[in-house]
């Protein structure tokens, strides 16, 4: 490995192999790219103390901080086991496939449906991406924890009530978890998936009264046998399409897009521009194409949705010490993205086949994408009619400013766009007119200094959406959402004797959301993490000398339903953990 490669990888530090907690394993491009912000950098490396080692001498519980699901208090759930399986050397093999059969004892009308994922692993292993599908419809996507020699366990609960209709019939259940087990990678993931059904009285009323779709169609591969139902997009020119024919009586439709990024694009937001790479003779040595990415979904060549994704950090990302025992935001339950595409029903609910296509702007290999089409059907009509009234989706407006000399300098990228469409469907409920507006802003600044041994990144993504539904000119539903994803990374690399590198790093990122729904009121979420840490690289291997410290503040507020949690952790141990459920929270920075 040349010195210039090591320097430039400040964000994109390229190490070919890794020794962590005593066992060697291979690294992807940016696996050890330790990066961070607001750092309180330590002057030197410190080996984990015997006291800290003793703390994690037994199997430890890992978790992601999130608001507990509010469960019905007037009824008990009926539980169903979906899966109990061990994923050993499963890489490049078909996913685990079985048949889901509904249990009559659990009934068929539910107020809540809760999926619980439980897993254990012992040994040495990478973080792995996994997903659960019902007949091609993705209901859960997750990253596994990285285990220790004594073992780890973790549990994730997800509200999957929106998929209730699928659980009423027999389905093909598929779970993908590509894992490697050999003399170096010894960790086997033991996974149990259950579903709890909470009975409910049937809802009645207008077309927005039920939150449950009447049908959910997969926008995915027809077969899971090639590693899962998701599309594996290999770059910016890779476009995947599915032909769908909708029921003729659809009056409402939501497109849910499921996204994760891997390989050369796992840390896409740290990628320099191609001209910087070419100017420094680094072509084919580091990933490029700049730091802007956009997932685009088209309906018959019309842009129906654009996802500017939240930059999820997986459990081995940047500095593995950061995420023990607390996972990064979204790592155990990756976010999906919803778009109300009801205005397009006048075009696509005509009994004919239509194409839904997906691509990722400026991407490198590889991205895993699929989507779910949630449909509400008119029970009093065999066919609805409609029309797309307005449509405006200009290309993103992007501006790049580079200023560098050699490896040092600045790369700045700004982007913005907006998408608007409206349309109507005529149903037994009346003339339903829907409009959707989406706007986006993105800024990314990367600064390299000291021959790129010091790197700084600051990024923010902001999105706004507004969906309005009218029946015969009267507004019956208004949904507004604002989101922001700030991210700051900082990295300092110190080359020492005997081919040793000490890498100080820190990171701060957050997921902020404000949602206002006319029928439900408003809610706000502020979820932030800041981590400092250090790793020591010797002879191109990351050693077990180092540390990681994490601070997290999670605050959710809505009318009568609040949750606050503030914690700190260091090297496998919680140092403090405060939980409040009142609606009066401490004044803490987001």
C-alpha positions as CSV (number, residue, x, y, z in Angstrom):
1,X,0.0,0.0,0.0
2,X,1.5,3.3,-1.1
3,X,1.7,6.3,1.2
4,X,-0.4,8.4,-1.1
5,X,-3.2,5.9,-0.9
6,X,-3.2,5.9,2.9
7,X,-3.2,9.6,3.0
8,X,-6.1,10.1,0.6
9,X,-8.2,7.6,2.3
10,X,-8.6,10.0,5.2
11,X,-12.3,9.4,4.6
12,X,-11.6,6.6,2.2
13,X,-8.7,4.9,4.0
14,X,-8.0,1.7,2.0
15,X,-6.9,-1.2,4.1
16,X,-6.9,-4.6,2.6
17,X,-7.1,-6.8,5.7
18,X,-8.3,-6.3,9.3
19,X,-7.4,-7.8,12.6
20,X,-10.1,-6.9,15.2
21,X,-10.5,-8.5,18.6
22,X,-7.7,-11.0,17.7
23,X,-8.9,-12.3,14.4
24,X,-8.0,-11.3,10.8
25,X,-10.7,-10.4,8.2
26,X,-10.9,-8.5,4.9
27,X,-11.9,-4.9,4.7
28,X,-14.0,-3.2,2.1
29,X,-12.9,0.2,0.7
30,X,-14.0,2.4,3.6
31,X,-14.4,-0.1,6.4
32,X,-11.8,1.5,8.5
33,X,-12.3,5.0,7.3
34,X,-12.7,6.6,10.6
35,X,-14.2,10.1,10.3
36,X,-15.7,12.6,12.6
37,X,-16.9,16.0,14.0
38,X,-16.9,18.0,17.2
39,X,-14.0,15.9,18.2
40,X,-12.3,15.8,21.6
41,X,-9.3,13.9,20.2
42,X,-7.1,12.0,22.5
43,X,-3.3,12.4,22.3
44,X,-2.4,8.8,22.0
45,X,-3.8,5.3,21.6
46,X,-4.8,3.3,24.7
47,X,-5.3,-0.4,24.8
48,X,-8.6,-1.6,26.2
49,X,-8.3,-2.0,29.9
50,X,-8.7,-5.4,31.7
51,X,-11.8,-3.9,33.5
52,X,-13.4,-3.0,30.1
53,X,-12.6,-6.4,28.7
54,X,-14.2,-8.1,31.7
55,X,-17.4,-6.1,31.1
56,X,-18.0,-7.8,27.8
57,X,-16.6,-11.3,28.9
58,X,-20.2,-12.7,28.5
59,X,-22.7,-12.4,25.7
60,X,-23.7,-8.8,25.5
61,X,-27.0,-7.2,24.3
62,X,-26.8,-4.6,21.5
63,X,-29.6,-2.3,20.6
64,X,-30.7,0.7,18.5
65,X,-32.3,3.6,20.4
66,X,-35.9,4.1,19.2
67,X,-39.3,4.9,20.7
68,X,-41.0,1.7,22.0
69,X,-44.1,0.8,19.9
70,X,-47.4,1.8,21.5
71,X,-49.3,-1.5,21.8
72,X,-53.1,-1.9,22.4
73,X,-53.8,-2.2,26.1
74,X,-57.3,-3.8,25.8
75,X,-56.2,-7.0,24.1
76,X,-53.6,-9.7,24.1
77,X,-51.6,-10.7,21.0
78,X,-51.7,-14.0,19.2
79,X,-48.1,-15.0,18.3
80,X,-46.9,-16.8,15.2
81,X,-43.3,-18.1,14.6
82,X,-42.1,-17.2,11.1
83,X,-38.5,-18.3,11.2
84,X,-35.9,-20.0,13.3
85,X,-32.8,-20.5,11.3
86,X,-29.0,-20.3,11.5
87,X,-27.2,-18.5,8.6
88,X,-23.7,-19.9,8.3
89,X,-21.8,-19.9,4.9
90,X,-24.7,-18.5,2.9
91,X,-22.9,-16.0,0.6
92,X,-24.0,-16.3,-3.0
93,X,-26.7,-18.8,-2.1
94,X,-30.5,-18.4,-2.4
95,X,-32.2,-17.0,0.7
96,X,-33.9,-19.1,3.3
97,X,-37.4,-19.8,1.8
98,X,-40.4,-21.3,3.5
99,X,-44.2,-21.1,3.4
100,X,-46.1,-18.7,5.7
101,X,-49.5,-20.1,6.6
102,X,-52.0,-17.9,8.6
103,X,-53.3,-19.3,11.8
104,X,-57.0,-19.3,12.3
105,X,-56.6,-18.8,16.0
106,X,-55.1,-15.4,15.3
107,X,-58.1,-14.1,13.4
108,X,-57.9,-11.9,10.3
109,X,-58.6,-8.3,11.5
110,X,-55.9,-6.7,13.6
111,X,-55.2,-3.4,15.2
112,X,-51.5,-3.9,15.3
113,X,-49.1,-6.4,13.7
114,X,-45.6,-6.4,15.2
115,X,-42.6,-8.2,13.8
116,X,-39.8,-9.2,16.2
117,X,-36.3,-10.1,15.0
118,X,-34.0,-11.8,17.5
119,X,-30.5,-12.8,16.7
120,X,-27.4,-14.1,18.4
121,X,-23.8,-14.5,17.1
122,X,-20.5,-15.6,18.5
123,X,-17.0,-15.4,17.0
124,X,-15.6,-13.1,14.4
125,X,-17.8,-11.7,11.6
126,X,-18.6,-8.7,9.5
127,X,-21.8,-6.7,9.6
128,X,-24.2,-8.3,7.1
129,X,-27.3,-6.9,5.4
130,X,-30.5,-8.9,5.7
131,X,-34.2,-8.6,4.6
132,X,-37.5,-10.3,5.1
133,X,-40.0,-10.7,2.2
134,X,-43.6,-12.0,1.9
135,X,-44.1,-13.1,-1.7
136,X,-41.6,-10.5,-2.9
137,X,-42.9,-7.6,-0.7
138,X,-40.1,-6.4,1.6
139,X,-41.4,-6.0,5.2
140,X,-38.1,-5.6,7.0
141,X,-34.4,-4.7,6.3
142,X,-31.6,-4.8,8.8
143,X,-27.9,-4.8,9.4
144,X,-26.5,-7.5,11.7
145,X,-24.4,-6.7,14.8
146,X,-20.7,-7.5,14.7
147,X,-20.1,-10.2,17.3
148,X,-17.4,-10.8,20.0
149,X,-15.6,-14.0,21.0
150,X,-18.1,-14.5,23.8
151,X,-21.1,-13.6,21.7
152,X,-23.8,-10.9,21.2
153,X,-27.5,-10.8,21.0
154,X,-30.0,-8.1,19.8
155,X,-33.7,-7.7,19.2
156,X,-35.6,-5.4,16.8
157,X,-39.3,-4.8,16.9
158,X,-41.1,-3.3,13.9
159,X,-44.7,-2.3,13.3
160,X,-45.7,-4.1,10.1
161,X,-49.5,-3.3,10.4
162,X,-49.4,-1.7,6.9
163,X,-48.7,-5.2,5.5
164,X,-51.7,-6.8,7.4
165,X,-53.4,-7.9,4.2
166,X,-50.5,-10.1,3.3
167,X,-50.7,-12.0,6.6
168,X,-54.2,-13.1,5.9
169,X,-53.2,-15.5,3.1
170,X,-50.6,-18.1,2.5
171,X,-47.3,-16.5,1.3
172,X,-43.8,-17.4,0.4
173,X,-41.5,-16.2,3.2
174,X,-37.9,-15.4,2.2
175,X,-35.1,-14.2,4.4
176,X,-31.7,-13.2,2.9
177,X,-28.6,-12.9,5.0
178,X,-25.4,-13.5,3.0
179,X,-22.8,-14.6,5.4
180,X,-19.2,-16.1,5.2
181,X,-18.0,-18.8,7.5
182,X,-14.4,-20.0,7.2
183,X,-11.2,-20.2,9.3
184,X,-11.2,-16.4,9.8
185,X,-14.9,-15.6,9.8
186,X,-16.4,-17.9,12.4
187,X,-19.7,-16.1,13.4
188,X,-22.9,-17.9,12.6
189,X,-26.1,-15.7,12.8
190,X,-28.9,-17.5,14.6
191,X,-32.2,-15.7,13.8
192,X,-35.7,-16.0,15.1
193,X,-38.6,-14.0,13.6
194,X,-42.0,-13.9,15.1
195,X,-45.2,-11.8,14.5
196,X,-47.7,-10.7,17.2
197,X,-51.2,-10.1,16.0
198,X,-53.4,-7.7,18.1
199,X,-57.1,-8.1,17.3
200,X,-59.2,-5.2,16.2
201,X,-62.8,-4.2,15.5
202,X,-63.3,-3.5,11.9
203,X,-63.1,0.1,10.9
204,X,-65.7,1.9,8.9
205,X,-66.1,5.3,7.3
206,X,-64.6,7.3,4.5
207,X,-61.8,6.1,2.2
208,X,-59.1,7.5,4.6
209,X,-60.5,5.7,7.6
210,X,-58.5,2.5,7.3
211,X,-54.7,2.6,7.5
212,X,-54.4,-0.9,6.0
213,X,-54.0,-1.2,2.3
214,X,-56.3,-3.7,0.6
215,X,-53.4,-5.1,-1.5
216,X,-49.6,-4.7,-1.6
217,X,-47.7,-5.5,-4.8
218,X,-44.0,-6.1,-5.0
219,X,-41.7,-4.0,-7.2
220,X,-38.9,-6.5,-7.1
221,X,-37.3,-9.5,-8.7
222,X,-39.7,-12.2,-9.7
223,X,-37.6,-14.9,-7.9
224,X,-35.5,-14.6,-4.7
225,X,-33.1,-17.3,-5.8
226,X,-30.3,-14.9,-6.9
227,X,-29.6,-13.6,-3.4
228,X,-33.0,-12.1,-2.5
229,X,-35.9,-10.2,-4.1
230,X,-34.0,-6.9,-4.2
231,X,-32.4,-5.5,-7.3
232,X,-28.6,-5.2,-7.2
233,X,-27.8,-2.1,-9.1
234,X,-24.2,-2.0,-10.2
235,X,-23.8,1.7,-11.2
236,X,-25.3,4.9,-12.5
237,X,-26.3,3.3,-15.9
238,X,-28.0,0.3,-14.3
239,X,-31.8,0.7,-14.6
240,X,-34.2,-2.0,-13.3
241,X,-37.9,-2.2,-14.3
242,X,-41.0,-4.2,-13.4
243,X,-44.2,-4.5,-15.4
244,X,-47.3,-4.2,-13.2
245,X,-51.0,-4.3,-13.9
246,X,-53.1,-2.7,-11.2
247,X,-56.7,-3.7,-10.2
248,X,-59.2,-1.5,-12.0
249,X,-60.8,-0.2,-8.8
250,X,-57.8,1.4,-7.1
251,X,-58.6,4.8,-5.7
252,X,-55.4,5.4,-3.6
253,X,-51.8,4.3,-3.9
254,X,-48.6,4.7,-1.9
255,X,-45.2,3.7,-3.2
256,X,-42.7,2.6,-0.5
257,X,-39.1,2.5,-1.6
258,X,-36.5,0.3,0.3
259,X,-32.8,1.4,-0.1
260,X,-29.4,0.3,1.1
261,X,-25.9,1.0,-0.2
262,X,-22.8,-1.1,-0.2
263,X,-19.4,-1.8,-1.7
264,X,-17.8,1.2,-3.3
265,X,-20.8,3.3,-2.4
266,X,-21.2,2.3,1.3
267,X,-19.8,5.7,2.2
268,X,-20.9,7.5,-0.9
269,X,-21.1,10.9,0.9
270,X,-17.2,10.8,1.3
271,X,-16.5,10.1,-2.4
272,X,-14.4,12.9,-4.1
273,X,-15.2,14.1,-7.6
274,X,-13.7,12.3,-10.6
275,X,-11.5,15.3,-11.6
276,X,-9.9,15.3,-8.2
277,X,-9.1,11.6,-8.5
278,X,-7.8,12.0,-12.1
279,X,-5.6,15.0,-11.1
280,X,-3.9,12.9,-8.4
281,X,-3.5,9.8,-10.6
282,X,-5.8,7.8,-8.3
283,X,-8.1,6.3,-10.9
284,X,-9.2,2.8,-10.0
285,X,-7.7,3.2,-6.5
286,X,-10.6,4.9,-4.7
287,X,-14.3,5.3,-5.4
288,X,-15.4,8.5,-7.0
289,X,-18.4,10.1,-8.8
290,X,-18.7,12.7,-6.0
291,X,-20.9,12.6,-2.9
292,X,-24.4,13.2,-4.4
293,X,-26.8,10.3,-4.8
294,X,-30.5,10.2,-5.8
295,X,-32.7,7.2,-6.0
296,X,-35.2,7.8,-8.9
297,X,-38.3,5.9,-9.5
298,X,-40.2,6.3,-12.8
299,X,-43.7,5.3,-13.9
300,X,-43.7,4.9,-17.6
301,X,-40.7,7.3,-17.9
302,X,-42.3,9.9,-15.6
303,X,-40.4,10.7,-12.4
304,X,-42.8,9.6,-9.6
305,X,-40.4,9.6,-6.6
306,X,-36.9,10.7,-5.7
307,X,-35.1,9.5,-2.5
308,X,-32.2,11.6,-1.2
309,X,-31.3,8.9,1.3
310,X,-30.4,9.1,5.0
311,X,-26.7,8.0,5.3
312,X,-27.1,4.9,7.5
313,X,-23.9,3.7,9.1
314,X,-23.7,0.0,9.5
315,X,-22.4,-1.7,12.7
316,X,-18.8,-2.1,11.5
317,X,-18.7,1.3,9.8
318,X,-15.9,3.9,10.4
319,X,-14.7,2.7,13.8
320,X,-16.3,-0.5,15.1
321,X,-15.8,0.6,18.7
322,X,-18.4,3.4,18.1
323,X,-21.3,0.9,17.8
324,X,-20.9,-1.4,20.8
325,X,-23.4,-1.8,22.4
326,X,-25.5,1.0,20.7
327,X,-26.1,0.8,17.0
328,X,-26.0,3.8,14.6
329,X,-29.3,5.5,13.7
330,X,-31.3,3.2,11.3
331,X,-28.8,0.3,11.3
332,X,-31.0,-2.3,12.9
333,X,-34.2,-1.1,11.1
334,X,-33.3,0.7,7.9
335,X,-35.7,3.4,6.8
336,X,-38.0,3.2,3.8
337,X,-39.5,6.1,2.0
338,X,-43.2,6.7,1.1
339,X,-44.7,8.6,-1.8
340,X,-48.4,9.2,-2.5
341,X,-48.7,8.4,-6.2
342,X,-52.5,8.5,-6.3
343,X,-52.4,11.2,-9.0
344,X,-50.9,8.7,-11.4
345,X,-53.8,6.3,-11.1
346,X,-55.7,7.9,-13.9
347,X,-52.8,6.8,-16.1
348,X,-51.8,3.4,-14.7
349,X,-55.1,1.9,-13.3
350,X,-56.5,1.2,-16.8
351,X,-56.1,-2.6,-16.9
352,X,-52.9,-2.4,-18.9
353,X,-49.3,-3.2,-18.0
354,X,-47.1,-0.3,-17.0
355,X,-43.4,-0.1,-16.2
356,X,-42.0,1.0,-12.8
357,X,-38.2,1.6,-13.1
358,X,-35.5,2.4,-10.6
359,X,-32.0,3.9,-10.9
360,X,-29.4,5.7,-8.7
361,X,-27.8,8.9,-10.0
362,X,-24.0,8.9,-10.0
363,X,-23.9,5.6,-8.2
364,X,-21.1,3.0,-8.0
365,X,-21.6,-0.6,-7.3
366,X,-23.7,-1.5,-5.5
367,X,-27.2,-0.5,-4.2
368,X,-29.9,-2.9,-3.1
369,X,-33.3,-1.5,-4.1
370,X,-36.9,-2.7,-4.2
371,X,-40.3,-1.2,-3.6
372,X,-43.8,-2.0,-2.4
373,X,-47.0,-0.6,-4.0
374,X,-49.7,-0.2,-1.3
375,X,-53.2,-0.1,-2.9
376,X,-56.6,0.8,-1.5
377,X,-59.6,-0.7,-3.5
378,X,-63.1,0.7,-3.9
379,X,-65.4,-2.0,-2.5
380,X,-68.4,-0.5,-4.3
381,X,-67.0,-0.2,-7.8
382,X,-65.4,-2.6,-10.2
383,X,-63.6,0.2,-12.1
384,X,-62.6,3.8,-11.3
385,X,-61.6,6.4,-13.9
386,X,-59.2,9.3,-13.5
387,X,-56.6,11.6,-15.0
388,X,-53.2,13.1,-14.3
389,X,-53.9,16.8,-14.2
390,X,-50.5,18.4,-13.6
391,X,-46.9,17.1,-13.7
392,X,-43.6,19.0,-13.3
393,X,-40.3,17.2,-12.5
394,X,-37.3,19.1,-13.8
395,X,-33.8,17.5,-13.3
396,X,-31.9,18.4,-10.2
397,X,-30.0,21.6,-10.2
398,X,-26.4,20.8,-9.1
399,X,-23.3,23.0,-8.7
400,X,-19.8,21.8,-8.0
401,X,-16.9,24.0,-6.9
402,X,-13.5,22.4,-6.6
403,X,-10.4,24.1,-5.2
404,X,-7.4,21.9,-4.6
405,X,-3.6,21.6,-5.2
406,X,-2.3,18.1,-5.1
407,X,-4.1,16.1,-2.4
408,X,-5.1,19.2,-0.4
409,X,-8.1,21.5,-1.0
410,X,-11.9,21.7,-1.0
411,X,-14.7,20.0,-2.8
412,X,-18.2,21.6,-2.5
413,X,-21.4,20.3,-4.1
414,X,-24.9,21.8,-3.8
415,X,-28.1,20.3,-5.3
416,X,-31.8,21.0,-5.2
417,X,-34.9,19.9,-7.0
418,X,-38.7,19.8,-6.8
419,X,-41.4,17.4,-8.0
420,X,-45.1,18.2,-8.3
421,X,-48.0,16.2,-9.7
422,X,-51.8,16.2,-9.2
423,X,-54.7,14.1,-10.5
424,X,-58.1,12.7,-9.8
425,X,-59.9,9.4,-9.6
426,X,-63.7,9.1,-9.8
427,X,-64.9,6.5,-7.3
428,X,-68.0,5.6,-5.3
429,X,-66.6,7.9,-2.6
430,X,-66.8,10.8,-5.0
431,X,-64.3,12.7,-7.1
432,X,-61.0,12.3,-5.2
433,X,-58.3,14.8,-6.2
434,X,-54.8,14.4,-4.9
435,X,-51.7,16.5,-5.2
436,X,-48.1,15.7,-4.1
437,X,-45.2,18.2,-3.8
438,X,-41.7,17.2,-2.9
439,X,-38.7,19.5,-2.5
440,X,-35.1,18.7,-1.8
441,X,-31.8,20.5,-0.8
442,X,-28.4,19.0,-0.4
443,X,-25.0,20.4,0.5
444,X,-21.7,18.6,0.9
445,X,-18.3,20.1,1.7
446,X,-15.1,18.1,1.9
447,X,-11.8,19.6,3.0
448,X,-8.4,17.8,2.8
449,X,-5.2,19.2,4.5
450,X,-1.7,18.0,5.5
451,X,-1.4,15.9,2.3
452,X,-4.9,14.6,3.0
453,X,-3.9,13.1,6.3
454,X,-6.5,15.4,7.9
455,X,-10.0,15.3,6.4
456,X,-13.2,17.1,7.3
457,X,-16.7,16.6,5.8
458,X,-19.9,18.5,6.5
459,X,-23.2,17.6,4.8
460,X,-26.9,18.2,5.2
461,X,-29.9,16.9,3.3
462,X,-33.3,18.6,3.7
463,X,-36.6,17.3,2.2
464,X,-40.1,18.5,2.4
465,X,-43.3,16.9,1.2
466,X,-47.0,17.9,1.1
467,X,-49.9,15.6,0.0
468,X,-53.4,17.0,-0.2
469,X,-56.5,14.9,-0.7
470,X,-59.9,16.4,-1.6
471,X,-63.3,14.8,-2.2
472,X,-65.5,17.0,-4.3
473,X,-63.4,20.0,-3.5
474,X,-63.4,19.5,0.2
475,X,-60.0,18.7,1.8
476,X,-60.3,15.5,3.8
477,X,-56.6,14.9,4.4
478,X,-53.4,17.0,4.5
479,X,-50.1,15.4,5.2
480,X,-46.9,17.4,5.6
481,X,-43.4,16.2,6.4
482,X,-40.0,17.9,6.8
483,X,-36.8,16.0,7.3
484,X,-33.2,16.9,7.7
485,X,-30.1,14.7,7.9
486,X,-27.0,16.6,9.1
487,X,-23.7,14.8,9.0
488,X,-20.2,15.8,10.1
489,X,-17.1,13.7,9.9
490,X,-13.5,14.4,10.9
491,X,-10.3,12.3,10.6
492,X,-6.7,12.8,11.6
493,X,-4.1,10.3,10.6
494,X,-0.7,10.1,12.4
495,X,2.0,7.9,10.8
496,X,4.3,6.4,13.4
497,X,7.3,4.1,13.3
498,X,7.1,0.4,12.4
499,X,4.5,0.9,9.8
500,X,1.9,1.9,12.3
501,X,-0.9,4.5,11.9
502,X,-2.9,6.0,14.7
503,X,-6.3,7.3,13.4
504,X,-8.3,9.7,15.5
505,X,-11.8,10.1,14.3
506,X,-15.2,11.5,15.3
507,X,-18.7,11.7,13.8
508,X,-21.9,13.6,14.5
509,X,-25.1,12.8,12.6
510,X,-28.9,13.2,13.2
511,X,-32.3,12.3,11.9
512,X,-34.8,15.1,12.4
513,X,-38.4,14.9,11.3
514,X,-41.5,16.9,11.7
515,X,-44.8,15.4,10.6
516,X,-48.3,17.1,10.5
517,X,-51.3,15.0,9.5
518,X,-54.7,16.6,9.6
519,X,-56.4,13.5,11.1
520,X,-53.7,12.7,13.7
521,X,-52.1,16.0,14.7
522,X,-48.3,16.6,14.6
523,X,-45.2,14.9,15.8
524,X,-41.5,15.7,15.9
525,X,-38.4,13.5,16.2
526,X,-34.9,14.6,16.9
527,X,-32.4,11.7,17.0
528,X,-28.7,12.6,17.2
529,X,-25.4,10.7,17.8
530,X,-21.9,12.0,18.4
531,X,-18.9,9.6,18.6
532,X,-15.2,10.0,19.3
533,X,-12.7,7.3,18.9
534,X,-9.3,6.0,17.9
535,X,-8.0,2.9,16.1
536,X,-4.4,1.7,15.6
537,X,-3.4,0.2,12.2
538,X,-0.3,-1.9,12.2
539,X,1.2,-3.5,9.0
540,X,-2.1,-2.6,7.2
541,X,-4.2,-4.3,9.9
542,X,-6.6,-2.7,12.3
543,X,-5.6,-3.9,15.8
544,X,-7.7,-4.3,18.9
545,X,-5.9,-1.3,20.4
546,X,-8.4,1.6,20.5
547,X,-11.5,3.0,21.9
548,X,-14.9,4.5,21.0
549,X,-17.2,6.7,22.9
550,X,-20.8,7.6,21.9
551,X,-23.4,10.1,23.1
552,X,-27.0,10.0,21.9
553,X,-30.1,12.1,22.5
554,X,-33.5,10.8,21.2
555,X,-36.6,13.0,21.6
556,X,-40.0,12.2,20.2
557,X,-43.1,14.4,20.9
558,X,-46.7,14.2,19.7
559,X,-50.0,15.0,21.3
560,X,-50.1,13.0,24.5
561,X,-47.3,10.6,23.4
562,X,-43.7,11.5,24.2
563,X,-40.5,9.7,24.7
564,X,-37.0,10.9,25.6
565,X,-33.8,8.9,26.0
566,X,-30.2,10.2,26.6
567,X,-27.3,7.9,26.9
568,X,-23.5,7.6,26.7
569,X,-21.4,4.5,26.1
570,X,-17.8,3.5,25.7
571,X,-16.2,0.3,24.6
572,X,-19.2,-2.1,25.1
573,X,-20.5,-0.5,28.2
574,X,-23.3,2.0,29.0
575,X,-22.0,4.8,31.2
576,X,-25.4,6.6,31.6
577,X,-28.9,6.0,30.4
578,X,-31.9,8.3,31.1
579,X,-35.4,7.6,29.9
580,X,-38.4,9.9,30.3
581,X,-42.0,9.4,29.0
582,X,-43.4,12.7,30.1
583,X,-43.8,15.6,27.6
584,X,-41.4,17.8,29.5
585,X,-37.9,17.1,28.2
586,X,-34.5,18.5,29.3
587,X,-33.1,21.2,27.0
588,X,-30.4,19.3,25.1
589,X,-28.7,20.0,21.8
590,X,-30.1,17.9,18.9
